[in-house]
Amino acid sequence: MSDSGQEPLSEPVTISKIAKAAGVSVPTVSKVLNGRADVAARTRERVEELIRRSGYRRRRGPGRGRSSMIELVFHELDSAWAIEVVRGVENVARAEGLSVVLTESGGAQTPRETWVDAVLARQSTAAVLVFSDLAPEQRARLTARDLPFVVVDPAGDPGPDMPAVGSANWNGGLAATRHLIELGHRRIAVIGGPRHVLCSRARLDGCSAALDAAGIAPDPELVRHGDFHVEGGRDRGRELLRLEEPPTAVFAGSDLQAMGVYEAARELGVRIPEDLSVVGYDDLPVARWTGPPLTTVRQPLIEMAEEATRMALALARGERPANLRLDLATDLVVRASTAAPR
């Protein structure tokens, strides 16, 4: 017997050996593997522990035993940013004859535990997680069931062995800030996203590198953190524009935050770009229709989602991509929201 009071598992690990070690039937282990709800909580925990400890991994042939669905999970869905990602996943799914199951985790970066159960019960082909982190136990459960997943724009460091697709955030922050410096701005503010989010930190680091290269000393008073949404950009924009010495330019870490800065400037009678230059990030469709049209860093959201979906389906076919981490290039799109300072 093992330290946990369960029989040790010998190699190779099979469902029947897990069942014997857990003191349950083979159908019970199968129910746990398939995310079925009709298993007692303590029994489920015991079986899950053995699955994790043994390193068991279900081996299903390419496409065998799977439904024709791709799981797509967001931490939030209430933005044009999310719609662009959905379009990318749908493009590939449609071409492959697959359906997309869309889930929102209610603002939490880590999907709910019930999401894992639902995915397993649906026997989906693969999963694409957007702006998310997986808890170690969630990752272990998906891996044990041989359900491949890819993270788009991961919130934290995905690690070298987690499939992930992002963009060149550091280069984007560098290009946005360098553009403002070349116009003659020296008092440049930045509104990043949440402090803990990887892409936000990378954009801020790129901004800092551009300032350093130009010999501009960083001013902590000009750095703010938002939530990538309009309201956060408006609130942080108000704070910056009410400073005794306000900035002449703002690099907002997302187009939505840039829209918030526009609103703050309107409230305070600040003209864009005559009094304040603004640069966004993402190049959402709305960016070209704002007044004035927004200078922004184009993040290829649709292409990122397409690449992530292709990678997930390749993993489902048993293929191993040459690179599990893919960062697509960003481009600065100059429009009418930036000009030389007065």
N, C-alpha and C positions, 0 to 999 in steps of 0.2 A: 504494500500500500504506500502511497505518496504521503508527503507531509500534510496535505489537505484532506486526508482520509479517503482519497479516491485512488483507484488502481492506476499504476503508471501506464503510459502508452508506449507501445513498441512501434518500430518503423516497419513498413510504411503505415502512416496514420490513415484509417478508414472510418467511415461513419459507424460501422459496427463496433470498432474498438473504442470510439468515443462513447457510444451507448453503454458498452460494458463498464468502462471506467466511471461513468456518471451514474450507473445503476438504473438506467432507463431503457426504454425500447428504442429500436432503430427508427420507427416512425416518429417518435418524439423528437429525436435529434433532427430528423428531416424537417419537421415542423419548425423547429428553431432556425434552421438554416434558411428556410423559406419565408421567415418573418411572420409565421402564423400566430394569431393572438390566443389560440386555445391551448396555451401551455402555462402552467403555474409559474409565478414570478421567480420563486426560489429555484425551481427546476431549470428555468431558462438561464438564470445566472450561473448555475453550476455547469451547464452545457457550454455556455459562452466562454466561461473561464477555461474549460478544457480545450475548446477550439483555439483560443488565443495561445495557451501554453504549448500546445502541440504543434502550432504552425500549420494546422490543417488548411488546405486550400482546395476548394472544389475545382475539378478539371472538367469543364464542359467543352465539347468541340465547338469550333467557330459557328455562332448562331444557334447551336443546338440547345433546346430547352429555354430559349429566351423569347420574350414577346417582342413585337415590332415597335418598341417605344424607346425614346431617349428621355432621360430625366434632366430637367433644367431647373436649378434652384437658385433663387436670388435672396439676398438679405433684405432687399427692398425693391418694390416694383413701380413706385410712384415717380418716375422720371422718364424723360425722353432718352436718357442714357440707356436705360433698361430696354427700351423698345428697339434700339439699334442692335443690341446683343441678341434679342429674340429673333430679329430678322436674319442675323447671320446663322444661328442654329437652325432656323426653319429652312433656310436655303439648302443646307446640306441634307437635312432630314428629308425634305421633299424629294431631292434627287435620289436618295437611297430608299424611298418608299417607306419611311418611318414616320411615326407620330411623335409629338413632343408633349410631355407632361410637365406642366409649369407649377412650381411651388415657391412660396415666399416664406422666409423664416422670421418674419415680423421684426426686422431691424437687427436681429442677432447675427453676428458674424459666423457663428457656428450653428449649423442646421439642428433643429430639434431632434431628439432621439427617436421620436415617433416617425420622423421622415425616413430614417434608415429602415424601420420596420415596413413602412409602406413601399419603399423601393424594392425591398427583398420580396414582398408579397406579389408585386407586379411583375417580377422576373424581367426587368427591363434590360435592354441591350447594353447601355452605358449611361453614365451620368456626367453632366457638365455643371460645375458649381461656380457661381459668379461672385467675385469680391468676398470670398468666404474662407474660413479655416475649418478643417476637420479635426475633431477631437481624436486623440490616439485610438480610443476604443472604437469610434465610428470607422476610422480608416481600417482598423483590424477586421471589423465585421465585413466591410465591403470587399476587402482583399480575400478573406476566407471564402467568400461566396463567388470569387472570380468575377466580380462586377467592376469593370474598369471605370475610372473617373479622371477628369481633367479639370483643373481650376483655372478660371479666367480672372486675370488681374487679382492675384491672391492678396488678402488683407495682411497677412504676415509672411515670414520667410517660409516658402513651401518646402525647403530642403532639397538636396540634390536628387532624390529618388521619387519626388512627387511630380507627376506630369502637370505642367502649368504653361499658360500662354499669357503674355503681358505685352507691354510696349516699352519703348526706350524712354522711361520717365525722366531720368537724369538729363538726357540730351534735350528733352522737351523743356524742362525748367531752365536749362542753360540757354537754349535758343530764344525763349521768351524774354529773359532778362537781358541778354545781349542785344536784342532788338531795341529795347528801351534805352539801354546805355548808348547805343549808336545814334539814337535820336537826340541825345544830349541830357537825358535824365540822370540825376544822381541821387535824388531822394525817392527811392523805389520801395514800395511796400509789397508784402506778399501775404496772401490769405491761403494757407494750406488747408488740407482736410484734417480729419482726426489725427492726433499725434501718433497713435499706434499703427496706423495704416501704412503699409510698405510703399505704395505708389506715392502717397503724399510726402513721405520722408525723402524719397528719391527726387521728387520735383523741387523740394526745398533745398536739397543738397546741390542740385544743378544751378538753382538761382544763386546760392552762396558762392559757388565756384565762379560764376560770371562776374559777380561783384568783386570777388577777390582778384580775379585776373585784371580787372579795370582799376584796381587800387582803391576801391570804395569800401570804407570801413563799415562793417555790419552794424546796424542800429536795432537792438532788440525791441525798441518801441514800435518799429515798423513791421514786426512779424506777428501775425494772428493765426489762429486755428479755427476753422469752421467745420461744417459737416457735409460739404459738397452740395448743399441745397441753397435755394434762393434766399430763404430767411436768414441763414447763417451768413451769407455774403452781404446782405443788407445790414445786419447788426454789426458785423466787423467793419464794414465800410463806413458806417456812421462813426464808429470809434476812431478810425483813422482820419477821416475828414474833419473831425472836431479837435484834432490835436492842435497845439499852439503853432506848431510848424508842420502842416499836413504834407503828405507825399504829393509829388507831381505825377506819379504813375503807380498803378497797382497791378500786380500779377496775381490773378485769382486762380486758385488751383483747379477750377472747373468752370465750364461755361455757365452753369446754373449760379455759382457764386458770383460770377461776373455780372449776371443779370441783377443780382442783389446789390452789387456795387452801383450799377446804373440807377437803381431805385434810390439808394442813399444819396447819390449825387443830385438826383432830381429834387429830392426833399430839401436839400441844403443849397440849392441854387448853383451847383457846380456844373459847368459845361464840359461835355466830353466831345472831342478831345482837347478843346481850347484850354481848359483849366486842369484837366486830368486825363491821362492816357490809361486805358484799360486793356489788359490781355487776358484771355480766358484759356481754357484747356478742354479739349475733346473735339471741337468743331461739330457740334450737334447741328442738325438742319436749321434750328431757330437762330443760330449765330449770324447767318447772313441776312436775316430779316429784322434784326434789332435796329434801333435808331440811336446812334449810327451803327452800321454793320460792324460786328465784333472781330477784331484781330485775335487770333487764337492758335493754339497748337493742335493740329489735327492728330487725334489718336484713332487709328483704324479699327473702330469697334466692331463693325460688321466682319471685317477680315479676321480679327482676333477670335470672334465667336466661331467663324467657319473653320479656322485652323484647329481650334480646341475640339470641335465636333469631329473633324476628320481624324484627329489624333485618338480620341476616345473610341471611335469605330475601328481604327486600325488595331488598337489594343484588344478590342473585343474579338477581332479575327485572329488573335494570337501573334500579331506582328509587334516588333519592338522598334519604335522610332529611333533614329540616329541621335536625336536630342530630345530629352524630356522637358527641357526648359526652352521656350521660344519667346523672344522679345521682338516685336515688329517695330519698324522705324516710325518715327513721328516727323511731322513737317510743320513749319510755321506758316500760317496763312494770314497775310497782312491785308487788313481791310481799313475801315475809316475811324476806328476807335483809338488810334495812336497817332501822335504827332509830336513835334519838338516842343519842349516846355516853353512857356512864355518868358 
